[in-house]
Amino acid sequence: MVPHSAPEPQARAHGLFPAKAALRPGLGLREERRARGLTQMQLSARSGVHKDHISGIETGRYRPRHPTIRKLLRGLELQWSEKARVFP
């Protein structure tokens, strides 16, 4: 039996293996939201995007389209030019 190495602590905290973290663009949204001290409910109120949809984007269940991205950026008080920081 071949032993496997445990994922890095940061990856374990997100429930991800490092390679899979790159496949979750919603993590950028979560980081930006938390950096501003906002809950999903607060971002929902500021952006007009339902909190369940925000949760789905952050966990990788949903992939946002341009209109939703614009609303979320507005709710985070970011410009479209800063989109790559939130949605790589």
C-alpha positions, 0 to 999 in steps of 0.5 A: 500500500502506498502512503499518501501525504496529507493536504496542506493545512490551508487546503484542509481548512477549505476542504480542498486539495491544492490542485482543486483550489485553482478550480474554485473561482468563488474563493476569490469572492469569499476572500473579498467579502470577508476582507470587507467584513461582510456576511453573505446576507449583507453582500446580498442586500448590497448587491441584489444577488440572493444569499443562496446564489452567493453561497453557491458561487463561493462553493463552486456550485454556480458559475456567475454570468456577467450581470451577476458579476457586475452586481457583486462587484458593485456590492463589494464597491469594486470596479469592473477592472478589478474583476480578475482579483475576485473572479480569476 
